[in-house]
Amino acid sequence: MQNLTLSKIPLYGLLVGLCLGLAGCAQWVPSFYTPEVRQGNYLDASKIAQLQLGMTKQQVQFIMGTPMLSDIFQRNRWDYIAFEDQQGKVAKERRLTVWFADNRLIRIQRPQPVSK
């Protein structure tokens, strides 16, 4: 009985090693379907159209959501950035930047798609 279980140990070790080895090679296996991945803020044209000069930071955040970048050195500038990845590479990048003075919206730089 003891010989039977000891003889299976190399077989189990081989199977575990094979599984680990194949898992490490997953990046080289061709993929036929790669989903599009969107990261960052969702920049909807209808929401951007709602922005008006003179709005407070709270009103802008209510419409657009939390900015992806809020610079600690420029507290009056918010950046909303959207990325679309296709096959692991950034295919599109859109950026909306808003500036505030005295807690009021003073400037809007609307997004323009940038293809990479």
C-alpha positions in Angstrom: 0.0 0.0 0.0 2.8 2.4 0.9 4.6 1.7 -2.5 1.4 2.7 -4.3 1.2 6.2 -2.8 4.9 6.8 -3.1 4.9 5.9 -6.8 2.2 8.6 -7.4 4.2 11.4 -6.0 6.4 12.0 -9.1 3.2 11.9 -11.2 1.5 14.6 -9.1 4.7 16.6 -9.1 4.9 16.4 -12.9 1.3 17.5 -13.2 1.7 20.5 -10.8 4.9 21.5 -12.6 3.2 21.3 -16.0 0.3 23.4 -14.8 2.6 26.1 -13.4 4.7 26.1 -16.5 1.7 26.6 -18.8 0.3 29.3 -16.6 3.6 31.2 -16.9 3.4 31.0 -20.7 -0.1 32.4 -21.0 1.2 35.7 -22.4 2.6 34.0 -25.5 -0.5 32.0 -26.3 -2.4 33.7 -29.1 -5.7 35.3 -28.2 -8.5 35.5 -30.7 -10.6 37.9 -28.6 -9.3 40.8 -26.7 -12.0 43.0 -25.0 -11.8 46.7 -25.1 -10.9 48.1 -21.7 -11.9 51.6 -20.7 -10.2 53.2 -17.8 -10.5 56.6 -16.1 -13.5 58.9 -16.2 -16.4 58.4 -18.6 -16.5 61.6 -20.6 -20.1 61.9 -21.8 -20.8 64.7 -24.2 -24.2 65.5 -22.7 -22.6 65.8 -19.2 -19.8 68.0 -20.6 -22.5 70.2 -22.2 -24.0 70.8 -18.7 -20.9 72.5 -17.5 -21.2 76.3 -17.2 -18.8 78.9 -16.1 -19.5 80.1 -12.6 -20.4 76.6 -11.2 -19.0 75.6 -7.9 -16.6 72.7 -7.5 -19.4 70.6 -5.9 -21.7 71.2 -8.8 -19.0 70.2 -11.3 -18.2 67.1 -9.3 -21.9 66.2 -9.1 -22.2 66.3 -12.9 -18.8 64.8 -13.9 -17.9 62.7 -10.9 -14.6 62.6 -9.1 -11.7 63.8 -11.3 -9.0 61.3 -12.1 -6.3 63.8 -11.4 -6.4 66.5 -8.7 -2.9 68.1 -8.6 -1.7 68.8 -5.1 0.3 71.8 -6.4 -2.6 73.2 -8.5 -5.7 72.7 -6.3 -7.8 74.8 -8.7 -7.3 72.4 -11.7 -9.0 69.1 -12.2 -8.3 66.7 -15.0 -10.8 64.1 -16.2 -9.0 61.5 -18.3 -10.5 58.6 -20.3 -8.4 55.8 -21.8 -9.5 53.1 -24.2 -7.1 50.1 -24.4 -7.2 47.7 -27.3 -4.9 44.6 -27.2 -2.9 46.0 -24.3 -2.1 49.3 -26.0 -3.7 52.7 -25.4 -5.8 53.3 -28.5 -7.6 56.5 -27.5 -7.1 59.1 -24.8 -9.5 62.0 -24.1 -8.9 64.7 -21.5 -11.2 67.3 -20.0 -9.5 70.0 -17.8 -11.4 72.5 -15.7 -10.0 75.4 -13.7 -11.5 77.1 -10.7 -10.9 80.5 -8.9 -12.6 81.2 -5.6 -14.4 77.9 -5.8 -16.0 78.9 -9.2 -15.5 77.3 -12.6 -13.6 79.9 -14.7 -12.2 77.8 -17.6 -13.1 74.6 -19.5 -10.8 72.8 -21.9 -13.0 70.4 -23.8 -11.8 67.0 -24.8 -10.4 66.3 -28.2 -9.7 62.6 -29.1 -6.1 61.8 -29.5 -5.3 58.6 -31.3 -2.1 56.8 -30.4 
